[in-house]
Each structure stands twice: as structure tokens, then as C-alpha cells.
Amino acid sequence: MTLEHLRVRIEDSIAFIELDRPNKRNALNNALVDSLDSAFCALDDDIRAVVLTGAGEHFCAGLDLGENSVREPLDVLRTSQRWHKVFHDIQFSGKPVIAALQGGVIGGGLELALAAHVRVIETNAFFQLPEGKRGIFVGGGASVRVARVIGPDRMTEMMLTGRKYSAEEGYRLGLGHYLAAPGGGMIMAKQLAADVAGNSTLSNWAAINAVARIHDMSMSDGLFAESLTAALMQSTPDARERMEAFLSRKAR
């Protein structure tokens, strides 16, 4: 698959999607966002997990200000909604996305990273929301995804001060789930993807789609949705086979 500013390769049942604008620190322009959309839409049922990476020293420096410096309000609105749609589809495609993060994970790059389900942070990574220093506001979903992870108070502080959080600080805040040595993020992400790909496809789909939506519900609605999801999952042939295999091994 040939896409502008993006490299895609398939290895077994895992898709490797790499942002490929290293000379721009993988900053997101319209063409790259369109390529991300096309790449995820093209993944077929044989793909059971995705590894998302960035070429070069940085994962993603966020919005390409050279392309998106001064624009009319309607253009900004449409661009923001385009990012929302693409990142939503990444998060809710049903395919687990494991991101390997190195160097700068800044602004829109952090918004993209938070659309992934598992995040590996290399110890040379740093996180930043510098929009306040640029006179702009987040537009790719940070006020929802980032604020849910670190809290609105902490996110407000990040935007006001432009503070950089180190890999270790980001890990403690929940911006990532694993720490890896520099250069080791891709190796760990690949191992995690292979492990997750071995799960039931429907179980992965439920974890990705149900948990986030239940979080938006009232307690009673969330518990009801959980029961429905559990009833659906536990009645599948795949679940029966996996549970029988587990009980058989346990009985030995």
C-alpha cells in the first residue's frame, strides 16, 4: 500500500503503520491524516492487531503549523472534526492498536497516541501540549482523551505552562503503559501486538468498544451494558473452546 507520508506493511496478522515525515518530526498535515484514515479503513478481517510508530527520532510533533498557521474559523472547525473522525475510527475499529512512542509526543501527536489502546514509552520520550504558547487550542480530541487519562486539572496546567513531561512522568500519569529503553519500543510493541493478536477477536472488539462507552454512561446503564456484553461474549463458540481448553489444562 502506497500512502503519502505513511508506510504500511503486514507481517503475519499484524499491520505496522509508520508515520513517515521524519524531517518534519512527523508533524500531522492534511495528507498524513488522510493517509492514516485510508490505512485503517483498508485493514481487513485478517489483521488482528496494529503497531503504530513514527519514523526517525520523534513519534509526532503534532499539528503542522506551516500548513495550518492562520486559517478561517470554518476551516479550523472542519480540520478539527476531520481529526476527530479519523482518531475515533482508529480507537473504535475493533483492532487493538499498540503505539511505540519515542522523542516528542507533542500536541496532536499526543492526541493520536491516546487513540491507541496500548502505549509503549521509550525513556527518551517527552509529552507536551504547547497550544497555549502558540495562541491556539487543542483540536484533535485532547480535551476528551487526554483529560480522561490525566484529569482536566493536569491537562489545563500542561496547556497553560507548555510544560514537558518526561517518559517516566508520563508513565506515572498514565500516558503510557510500558517503559522501554531507547530503540526498544518497537520490539516491545511487536511482542505485545503478537500477544494481543492471540486473543479472541470478539473479546478484543468488546474491550475496545464497550469499556470506553460504558465510561460515558450512568452507573446503572453501564452495569446493564456490561451484563449484555458479558452475555454475548460468554455464549460464543470461541469462548466455549477457550474455557474448555483452560479447564482441561487445569485438570491435568
Secondary structure by P-SEA (a helix, b strand, c coil): cccccbbbbbcccbbbbbbccccccccccaaaaaaaaaaaaaccccccbbbbbbccccccccccccccccccaaaaaaaaaaaaaaaaaaacccbbbbbbbcccccaaaaaaaaaccbbbbcccbbbbbccccccccccccccccccccccaaaaaaaaaccccccaaaaaaaccccccccccaaaaaaaaaaaaaaaccaaaaaaaaccaaaaaaccaaaaaaaaaaaaaaaaacaaaaaaaaaaaaaaac
